[in-house]
Amino acid sequence: MWLKRNKCLFHKTVSITVALIATVMLLLFSCSGREKQLAKAITERDSLPMMETLGVTTLISDSGIIRYRVKTPEWLIFDKKRPSYWAFEKGVYLEKFDSLLHVDASISADTAYYYDKKKLWKLIGHVAIKNLQGDKFNTELLYWNQATGKVYSEKFIRIEQPDKVILGHGFDSNQQMTVYNIHNIEGVFYIDEQEASVKNDSLK
């Protein structure tokens, strides 16, 4: 009888111990799993955009005045990056307005980043600009600092004016692209309008 009672007590003790171990292990695993998931979510948030907009045509104001029109297939805003920025990785077309809402410059690029805190644009790949006078600028990398009102690049630049084409490396300009300086001029080629029209007629 005493032996039977001891066996029962032993079985009950073992059952309770196993149950306790199982409960503790379950809690540990579920807690550790939860910690992992939270850590992963925080890490991903740093690299995820706060906003993603497709097929965008929008007006942007500065100090309450409309200054820019932006067209892009995709606009991403990374507010948790350091520094924070907007990304236009599928191309962008930008028009800049003067105080009377006339377009005084238009810019297109394959890729663009706008660092909102610095008010700095970085334009990459087939950057094309046209100013109010009709001068055309082509380069592969361009910076536009809205805070200082300066546009600049250290890369190859091609400037096409009505009567000539200027080639060089590096330039800086005002943001209307009307007053500019080329750092290293490599060549100036004058356009003969009469010769150009003859060539165009022969190609027809």
C-alpha positions in Angstrom: 0.0 0.0 0.0 2.8 2.4 1.0 4.6 1.5 -2.3 1.5 2.2 -4.4 1.0 5.6 -2.7 4.7 6.5 -3.3 4.4 5.5 -7.0 1.3 7.8 -7.3 3.1 10.7 -5.7 6.2 10.1 -7.9 4.0 10.1 -11.1 2.2 13.3 -10.0 5.5 15.0 -9.2 6.9 14.1 -12.5 3.8 15.2 -14.4 3.8 18.6 -12.6 7.5 19.0 -13.2 7.1 18.2 -17.0 4.2 20.5 -17.2 6.1 23.3 -15.5 9.2 22.8 -17.8 7.0 22.8 -20.9 5.2 26.0 -19.8 8.5 27.8 -19.1 10.0 26.7 -22.4 6.9 27.8 -24.3 7.1 31.2 -22.6 10.8 31.6 -23.4 10.4 30.6 -27.0 7.4 32.8 -27.6 9.1 35.8 -25.9 12.3 35.4 -27.8 10.3 35.0 -31.0 8.5 38.2 -30.2 11.7 40.1 -29.5 13.2 39.0 -32.8 10.1 40.1 -34.7 10.1 43.6 -33.1 13.8 44.1 -33.7 13.4 43.1 -37.4 10.5 45.5 -37.8 12.5 48.4 -36.4 15.4 47.7 -38.7 13.2 47.5 -41.8 11.4 50.8 -40.9 14.7 52.6 -41.4 15.0 51.4 -45.0 11.3 51.6 -46.0 9.8 54.7 -47.5 7.3 56.7 -45.4 5.4 57.5 -48.6 5.3 55.8 -52.1 3.3 57.5 -54.8 3.0 56.4 -58.5 2.2 58.5 -61.6 2.8 61.9 -59.9 2.2 65.4 -61.3 2.3 67.9 -58.5 3.1 71.6 -57.7 5.6 72.4 -54.9 5.5 75.7 -53.1 8.3 77.5 -51.3 7.4 80.1 -48.6 3.7 79.9 -49.7 4.6 80.6 -53.4 4.3 78.0 -56.1 7.8 77.4 -57.5 8.0 74.0 -59.1 6.0 71.4 -61.1 7.2 67.8 -60.7 6.3 64.9 -63.0 7.5 61.4 -62.2 6.5 57.8 -62.5 7.5 57.1 -58.8 8.1 59.3 -55.8 9.4 57.8 -52.6 10.0 59.7 -49.3 12.6 58.2 -46.8 12.0 60.2 -43.6 14.0 57.9 -41.3 17.2 58.0 -43.4 20.1 60.2 -42.2 19.9 62.5 -44.0 16.2 62.2 -45.1 15.5 62.4 -48.8 13.0 62.1 -51.6 13.8 59.5 -54.3 12.8 59.7 -58.0 14.6 56.6 -59.2 12.4 56.1 -62.4 13.1 59.5 -63.8 11.8 63.0 -63.2 10.8 66.1 -65.1 10.8 69.4 -63.2 9.7 72.9 -64.2 10.8 76.0 -62.2 8.5 79.0 -62.1 9.4 82.7 -61.6 7.3 85.0 -59.4 4.7 85.4 -62.2 4.4 81.6 -62.7 6.3 81.7 -66.0 8.6 78.6 -66.6 12.2 80.0 -66.4 13.9 76.6 -66.5 13.0 72.9 -67.1 15.0 69.9 -66.0 14.8 66.2 -66.7 17.0 63.3 -65.4 17.0 59.5 -65.3 17.3 59.6 -61.5 17.0 62.3 -58.9 17.3 62.7 -55.1 16.1 65.6 -53.1 17.6 66.1 -49.6 14.8 68.1 -48.0 16.7 69.4 -45.0 19.5 70.8 -47.1 17.2 71.8 -50.0 19.6 70.1 -52.3 18.8 68.2 -55.6 21.1 65.6 -57.0 20.3 64.7 -60.6 21.9 61.7 -62.3 22.1 60.2 -65.8 21.1 62.1 -69.0 20.4 65.4 -67.2 18.9 67.9 -69.6 18.1 71.5 -68.8 16.5 74.2 -70.9 16.5 77.9 -69.8 14.1 80.7 -70.7 16.4 81.8 -73.6 16.3 78.4 -75.1 19.9 77.4 -74.2 20.2 73.6 -73.6 22.5 72.0 -71.1 23.4 68.3 -71.0 25.5 66.5 -68.4 25.5 63.2 -66.4 25.6 64.6 -62.9 24.2 67.9 -61.6 23.7 69.5 -58.2 21.1 72.2 -57.5 21.2 73.9 -54.2 17.9 75.8 -53.6 19.2 77.3 -50.3 22.0 79.1 -52.1 20.3 79.4 -55.6 23.3 77.7 -57.2 23.5 74.9 -59.9 26.9 73.2 -60.4 28.7 70.1 -61.7 32.2 68.8 -62.0 31.3 66.5 -64.9 31.4 66.9 -68.7 28.9 69.6 -69.8 27.5 70.4 -73.2 25.8 73.8 -73.7 23.9 74.4 -76.9 23.1 78.1 -77.7 21.3 79.4 -80.8 24.7 80.2 -82.6 27.2 77.8 -81.0 27.9 74.6 -78.9 30.3 74.8 -76.0 31.9 71.7 -74.5 33.7 71.7 -71.2 34.3 70.1 -67.8 32.7 71.5 -64.7 30.5 74.6 -64.4 28.4 76.6 -62.0 25.3 78.8 -62.6 22.5 80.7 -61.1 19.3 78.5 -60.8 17.7 80.3 -63.8 20.7 78.9 -65.9 21.1 82.4 -67.4 24.5 83.4 -65.8 27.0 80.6 -65.9 30.7 79.8 -65.9 32.4 76.8 -67.5 35.6 75.8 -65.6 37.5 74.0 -68.3 36.4 74.8 -71.9 37.3 72.0 -74.3 35.8 73.5 -77.5 33.5 76.0 -79.0 31.7 75.1 -82.2 29.8 77.8 -84.1 26.6 76.8 -85.9 26.3 77.9 -89.5 22.5 78.2 -89.8 22.6 78.3 -93.6 24.8 75.2 -93.8 22.6 73.4 -91.3 19.4 74.2 -93.3 21.1 72.9 -96.5 22.0 69.6 -94.8 18.5 69.3 -93.4 17.0 69.8 -97.0 19.4 67.1 -98.4 18.2 64.6 -95.8 14.6 65.0 -96.7 
